[in-house]
Amino acid sequence: MLPKGHAGLNMALTAPLVALYPGKLYDMQLWLFIATFIAASTWPDIDLRFETKHRGFTHTLAGALTFGLLTALLEGMLDQAYAPIGFLGGFLGTLGHMLGDLLTYTKFRPLWPLSGKKFGLGLYRADNPKLNNFFARIGPLLFTVAILYRELLPLQQILLSHY
């Protein structure tokens, strides 16, 4: 998948979290997680820049843990309380990337080091414009709908309480 497809997919994956989050919508920790989760959607493809084997270590459970730890370290430098959020955003955001890559033809070992088995659904080419454009459009749409739902829900409850 291309970067815009990965970012869109991760935005779509955060929509239920935004809609169902029990805290306030403007909670700093929620937005730090969302920003990290969406940013992490493209990190595994750093292997392309270093001309190493694509979908190798950076596309594994061990790679996701590494990205989570690096993000925890960086965000923990801002404030120690942000370290766990950084870890979750980096780790889960990387898993979101891997989920997108599972849709494509190229098989890889996402569960390494627990398993060396290769997985891939073989549904699309990674550069398929329809797939990438779909996620690039549906992700922001679902994310926006989730925010609107959260913002309009109290208004709906106020209106219904008067009847």
N, C-alpha and C positions, 0 to 999 in steps of 0.2 A: 504494500500500500504506500501511497505517496504521503508526504507530511500533512497535506490538507485533509486527507482521508483519515489519518491517524488522529489528528487534533479534533476533527468532527466526531469521530467515534467516541473519543474520551469525553467530549462535551455531552454527547448523548448519554453516556454512562453516568455522568454526574447529575443529570436532570432528576432522577428519582431521589437522590440524596438531597438536593435543593428543595424539592417538593415536600419531602417527609422529615426534614431536619427538625428535631424537637426544639432547638434554640431559636434565637432571633436571627432573622435573615442577614442582618448586618454584623453578625459575629465574625470577628477578625480571624479566628481559627478556622471557621468554615471556608472563608475566602482564600486563606493561605493554602489550605488543603486543595481546593479547586484549582488554584493557579498552578500549584506544583503538579497535581495530577494531569492537567492538560499539557503543561510544559514537558512532562516526562513522556508524553505520547510519542515524541520524536527522538528521544535520547538513544534508544537501542540502535538506531541507524547511524550512529557515530562511527560504526565499523566501516561504513562506506568511505568516510573521509581518510581513514588510515590504511586503506587498501588491504584490510585483513579479510578473512573469510566472512562473507555476509551471512547473517543469521547463525552466527557462532555463539560465543560466550555472552554477548550482549542481549541475546534473545533466549536466555535460559533463566530458570529460577535463581541460579547463583548470580547471574547478571542483574536480575531485578533486586535481589538483596543488596548487591553492591551499590546500585543506583540509590536504593533506599537509605543505605548507610551514609553515602556521600551527601545526600540531600539533608539528612538529619544533622550531619556535621555542619553544613553551611547554614542551615536555618537555625540551628542551635547556637551559632555564633551571634546571630541577631538577638536571640533571647532563648535561654535554656528551655523554656516552656514550649517553644516551637519545634524542638528536636523530634518528639514523637510524631507530630503532624507532618514534618518534613519526611520522616521515614515512611509513613503510610502513603503520602502523596507520591514519593519517588518509586516506592515498591509497587503500589497498586497501579500507578500510571504506566509503569513499564509492562505490567501484566495486561493492561488495556491495549497497549501496542501489540503485544504478542497475540492477543485475541484477534485483532485485525489481520495479522499475518497468517493466522490459521485459516482464514478464508481463501488464501491464495494457493497457487499450484506448488510452490516450493516448500517441501517438507523441512522441518527443523526439529531440534531436541529441546522443547520448552521446559521439560521437567528435569533436565540435567542439573545437579548430579544425582538426583534420586532415581532417574531412569534415563537410559540412552536411546529410548525409542523415539523415532521420528514421527511427527504428526503434521498433517496438512489436509484440509478438506478439498482442495483442488477445485474450488468454485470459480475463481477469477484469476487473471493475471494481476500482479501487484500494481501495474501501471494502468489498469483498466479505468478509463475516464468516467464511465457510468458509476462504477463502485465508489471511486474517490469523490466525485461530485455529489453523489447521494449523501455520503457521510458528511462532506463539507457543508451541505445545506441542512440536513436533518438535525445534526448536532446542535448548531446554534438555535435552530427553531425550537427543539425540545427544551433546551436550556432556558430560552426566553419564556416559553409557556410555563415552565416550572416556577420561574421567578414571578410571573404574573399571577399564577395560581396562589403562591404564598402571599402576595401583596393584596389580592382581591378576596381571599378567604375571610379575613376579619371583616371586611366591608359586607360581604354576603351574610355573615353571622349577625352583624348589627341590623341589617335590613330585615332578616328573617325573625329577629327577636321582637320586632315591632308588630308582627302579625300573628 
